[in-house]
Amino acid sequence: MTGTAKRRGRSTPFARTSDNLTRVELTWIEKKIENWIRFGEPAHEKMLSRSRRILSFRPATIFAFVRWASNDFGTIISRIDIVRTVAPGEAYQTLPFVRPGGEILLKVEGWPKVEQVLRRIDAIEALDIAAPDVSPDHWRHIHNRLAAGHEPRAYTGEQHQAYLLRRKTTS
């Protein structure tokens, strides 16, 4: 909450609260602004209006946030971010509509690249692996390969099992 809002007794939709949740504002105005969560399990949802809502995520949750907008001349933004929410005191990066921010594992702009990432997510889910459970390193791998203009390697069941074992032994 800003100092001014606090003094006036009002809070902002993104005020940091004691629940330590990360909040994502979603707007959906058909064919104008379409922001949505592709995967990730919210802890809470608050409807602000017919076209706006806020999803809240617990610390260490991984989610995919897709943003698309257009004007009279066509698409003006196509973007997907895969983000890991942070706990209080952890470092984070900021991004629009996400408060306070999170660890950005993947950031892709432009519809052809966004579409590639969406296909990668579909392929992972076709293996019966929940996308939020995928190794954060794999999302970074996809980001880096696409940024370099190379084809990312596919995520495999064997990689996933190795990641789960590593996570279990380091927890």
Contacts in CASP RR format, 6 or more apart in sequence:
PFRMAT RR
TARGET T0000
AUTHOR 0000-0000-0000
METHOD contacts of the structure
MODEL  1
MTGTAKRRGRSTPFARTSDNLTRVELTWIEKKIENWIRFGEPAHEKMLSR
SRRILSFRPATIFAFVRWASNDFGTIISRIDIVRTVAPGEAYQTLPFVRP
GGEILLKVEGWPKVEQVLRRIDAIEALDIAAPDVSPDHWRHIHNRLAAGH
EPRAYTGEQHQAYLLRRKTTS
1 11 0 8 1.000
1 12 0 8 1.000
1 15 0 8 1.000
1 16 0 8 1.000
2 12 0 8 1.000
5 11 0 8 1.000
5 12 0 8 1.000
5 15 0 8 1.000
13 23 0 8 1.000
13 25 0 8 1.000
13 48 0 8 1.000
13 54 0 8 1.000
14 23 0 8 1.000
14 25 0 8 1.000
14 99 0 8 1.000
14 100 0 8 1.000
16 99 0 8 1.000
16 100 0 8 1.000
19 56 0 8 1.000
20 58 0 8 1.000
20 59 0 8 1.000
20 87 0 8 1.000
20 88 0 8 1.000
21 43 0 8 1.000
21 44 0 8 1.000
21 56 0 8 1.000
21 57 0 8 1.000
21 58 0 8 1.000
21 59 0 8 1.000
21 85 0 8 1.000
22 56 0 8 1.000
22 57 0 8 1.000
22 59 0 8 1.000
22 61 0 8 1.000
22 85 0 8 1.000
22 86 0 8 1.000
22 98 0 8 1.000
22 99 0 8 1.000
22 100 0 8 1.000
22 101 0 8 1.000
22 102 0 8 1.000
23 54 0 8 1.000
23 55 0 8 1.000
23 56 0 8 1.000
23 57 0 8 1.000
23 98 0 8 1.000
23 99 0 8 1.000
24 37 0 8 1.000
24 54 0 8 1.000
24 55 0 8 1.000
24 56 0 8 1.000
24 57 0 8 1.000
24 63 0 8 1.000
24 65 0 8 1.000
24 97 0 8 1.000
24 98 0 8 1.000
25 35 0 8 1.000
25 52 0 8 1.000
25 53 0 8 1.000
25 54 0 8 1.000
25 97 0 8 1.000
26 35 0 8 1.000
26 36 0 8 1.000
26 37 0 8 1.000
26 52 0 8 1.000
26 53 0 8 1.000
26 54 0 8 1.000
26 55 0 8 1.000
26 97 0 8 1.000
27 33 0 8 1.000
27 34 0 8 1.000
27 35 0 8 1.000
27 51 0 8 1.000
27 52 0 8 1.000
27 97 0 8 1.000
28 34 0 8 1.000
28 35 0 8 1.000
28 36 0 8 1.000
28 51 0 8 1.000
28 52 0 8 1.000
29 51 0 8 1.000
31 70 0 8 1.000
32 69 0 8 1.000
32 70 0 8 1.000
33 68 0 8 1.000
33 69 0 8 1.000
34 66 0 8 1.000
34 67 0 8 1.000
34 68 0 8 1.000
34 69 0 8 1.000
35 65 0 8 1.000
35 66 0 8 1.000
35 67 0 8 1.000
35 68 0 8 1.000
35 97 0 8 1.000
36 65 0 8 1.000
36 66 0 8 1.000
37 55 0 8 1.000
37 63 0 8 1.000
37 64 0 8 1.000
37 65 0 8 1.000
37 66 0 8 1.000
38 63 0 8 1.000
38 64 0 8 1.000
38 65 0 8 1.000
38 66 0 8 1.000
38 80 0 8 1.000
38 118 0 8 1.000
38 121 0 8 1.000
38 131 0 8 1.000
39 63 0 8 1.000
39 64 0 8 1.000
39 121 0 8 1.000
39 130 0 8 1.000
39 131 0 8 1.000
39 132 0 8 1.000
40 57 0 8 1.000
40 61 0 8 1.000
40 62 0 8 1.000
40 63 0 8 1.000
40 64 0 8 1.000
40 131 0 8 1.000
40 132 0 8 1.000
41 57 0 8 1.000
41 61 0 8 1.000
41 63 0 8 1.000
41 132 0 8 1.000
42 55 0 8 1.000
42 56 0 8 1.000
42 57 0 8 1.000
42 63 0 8 1.000
43 56 0 8 1.000
43 57 0 8 1.000
43 58 0 8 1.000
43 61 0 8 1.000
44 55 0 8 1.000
44 56 0 8 1.000
45 53 0 8 1.000
45 54 0 8 1.000
45 55 0 8 1.000
45 56 0 8 1.000
46 53 0 8 1.000
46 54 0 8 1.000
46 56 0 8 1.000
47 53 0 8 1.000
48 54 0 8 1.000
57 63 0 8 1.000
57 85 0 8 1.000
58 85 0 8 1.000
59 85 0 8 1.000
59 86 0 8 1.000
59 87 0 8 1.000
59 88 0 8 1.000
59 90 0 8 1.000
60 84 0 8 1.000
60 85 0 8 1.000
60 86 0 8 1.000
60 87 0 8 1.000
61 84 0 8 1.000
61 85 0 8 1.000
61 132 0 8 1.000
62 82 0 8 1.000
62 83 0 8 1.000
62 84 0 8 1.000
62 85 0 8 1.000
62 105 0 8 1.000
62 131 0 8 1.000
62 132 0 8 1.000
62 134 0 8 1.000
62 136 0 8 1.000
62 139 0 8 1.000
63 82 0 8 1.000
63 83 0 8 1.000
63 85 0 8 1.000
63 132 0 8 1.000
64 80 0 8 1.000
64 81 0 8 1.000
64 82 0 8 1.000
64 83 0 8 1.000
64 117 0 8 1.000
64 121 0 8 1.000
64 131 0 8 1.000
65 80 0 8 1.000
65 81 0 8 1.000
65 82 0 8 1.000
65 83 0 8 1.000
65 95 0 8 1.000
65 97 0 8 1.000
65 98 0 8 1.000
66 79 0 8 1.000
66 80 0 8 1.000
66 114 0 8 1.000
66 118 0 8 1.000
67 77 0 8 1.000
67 78 0 8 1.000
67 79 0 8 1.000
67 80 0 8 1.000
67 81 0 8 1.000
67 96 0 8 1.000
67 97 0 8 1.000
68 75 0 8 1.000
68 77 0 8 1.000
68 78 0 8 1.000
68 79 0 8 1.000
68 111 0 8 1.000
69 75 0 8 1.000
69 76 0 8 1.000
69 77 0 8 1.000
70 76 0 8 1.000
75 111 0 8 1.000
77 109 0 8 1.000
78 109 0 8 1.000
78 110 0 8 1.000
78 111 0 8 1.000
78 114 0 8 1.000
79 107 0 8 1.000
79 108 0 8 1.000
79 109 0 8 1.000
79 110 0 8 1.000
79 114 0 8 1.000
80 106 0 8 1.000
80 107 0 8 1.000
80 108 0 8 1.000
80 114 0 8 1.000
80 117 0 8 1.000
80 118 0 8 1.000
81 95 0 8 1.000
81 98 0 8 1.000
81 104 0 8 1.000
81 106 0 8 1.000
81 107 0 8 1.000
81 108 0 8 1.000
82 104 0 8 1.000
82 105 0 8 1.000
82 106 0 8 1.000
82 117 0 8 1.000
82 139 0 8 1.000
82 143 0 8 1.000
83 95 0 8 1.000
83 98 0 8 1.000
83 101 0 8 1.000
83 102 0 8 1.000
83 103 0 8 1.000
83 104 0 8 1.000
83 105 0 8 1.000
84 102 0 8 1.000
84 103 0 8 1.000
84 105 0 8 1.000
84 136 0 8 1.000
85 101 0 8 1.000
85 102 0 8 1.000
85 103 0 8 1.000
86 92 0 8 1.000
86 100 0 8 1.000
86 101 0 8 1.000
86 102 0 8 1.000
86 103 0 8 1.000
90 103 0 8 1.000
91 103 0 8 1.000
92 100 0 8 1.000
92 101 0 8 1.000
92 102 0 8 1.000
92 103 0 8 1.000
93 101 0 8 1.000
93 102 0 8 1.000
93 103 0 8 1.000
93 104 0 8 1.000
94 100 0 8 1.000
94 101 0 8 1.000
94 102 0 8 1.000
95 101 0 8 1.000
95 102 0 8 1.000
95 104 0 8 1.000
95 107 0 8 1.000
103 136 0 8 1.000
105 136 0 8 1.000
105 139 0 8 1.000
105 140 0 8 1.000
105 143 0 8 1.000
106 117 0 8 1.000
106 139 0 8 1.000
106 140 0 8 1.000
106 142 0 8 1.000
106 143 0 8 1.000
107 143 0 8 1.000
108 114 0 8 1.000
108 116 0 8 1.000
108 117 0 8 1.000
108 143 0 8 1.000
108 146 0 8 1.000
113 146 0 8 1.000
116 146 0 8 1.000
116 152 0 8 1.000
117 142 0 8 1.000
117 146 0 8 1.000
120 142 0 8 1.000
120 152 0 8 1.000
120 154 0 8 1.000
120 155 0 8 1.000
121 131 0 8 1.000
123 154 0 8 1.000
123 155 0 8 1.000
124 131 0 8 1.000
124 134 0 8 1.000
124 155 0 8 1.000
125 131 0 8 1.000
127 155 0 8 1.000
127 156 0 8 1.000
127 157 0 8 1.000
127 160 0 8 1.000
129 155 0 8 1.000
129 157 0 8 1.000
129 160 0 8 1.000
133 160 0 8 1.000
133 164 0 8 1.000
134 155 0 8 1.000
134 160 0 8 1.000
134 163 0 8 1.000
135 155 0 8 1.000
135 159 0 8 1.000
135 160 0 8 1.000
135 163 0 8 1.000
137 163 0 8 1.000
138 155 0 8 1.000
138 159 0 8 1.000
138 163 0 8 1.000
141 152 0 8 1.000
141 153 0 8 1.000
142 152 0 8 1.000
145 151 0 8 1.000
145 152 0 8 1.000
145 153 0 8 1.000
146 152 0 8 1.000
END
